[in-house]
Amino acid sequence: MLSGCTLKNAFDKGETSMGLWQCLPGANVSRALARTPGVDWVMVDCEHGNMDGALDAGAHGILVPLLRSAEDAKKIVAAAKFPPWGQRGFGSPFAMERFSPIPSMTEYLQHANESLLTMVQIETQEALDAVDEIARVPGVDVLMIGPFDLGNNIGHPILDGVIKPELQQAMDRILAATKKAGKKAGFFATSPEQARESAEKGFDMISVALDVTHLQASLALSLSVAKGSSAPKTGGGYGA
């Protein structure tokens, strides 16, 4: 097995793993976030831009948003795995460098399939309807809840930070299906309090903070202190 993936190590030990969500582009941002004490992982958001070829660049896993069916999940696994598990091609000289100790090309090819995480985001009505089937797809390691898109797509959007009962029921259903299939469950939290609640509910992988909002909050606080004004209000959940 390839070492160095703290997220997978936490999964293997049955531990809850806390990480950060990165929207700002740049490897230096990734490095700074990854070096934050207590951070197990950094999710680089490529849905809205940034880089392609994450696995070839050395990522320890991928999270694919907006899938709609178990067939979509099977295609994702096929694209992320080398033969005979999938159809991923090999050619990048950089992927091996992101593990410690650095494996040889042969070692990487032999162990990548079981060491790299394939994760899917459940955030459409179709995926919710098929969540039990998706959770059973071999090669899918994590089902992550995207609350905002899920709420929008099932007709119960998050407004003013309020999670409606119907959305909460949908998220509970996803968590239950994930656990039943023996997979890991992920959640995108928007406050430390919500992250703690998610851990207590049994989520295995929790995004605790978003780089953009925390950068803004930190800068606003520093400016307010420098100007002698009262500290700005900070949000504590959805709608912040």
Helices and strands as residue ranges (DSSP letters): H 6-13, E 17-22, H 27-34, E 41-44, E 61-64, H 70-80, G 95-98, H 105-115, E 117-122, H 125-129, H 131-135, E 142-145, H 147-153, H 165-180, E 184-188, H 192-201, E 205-210, H 211-227
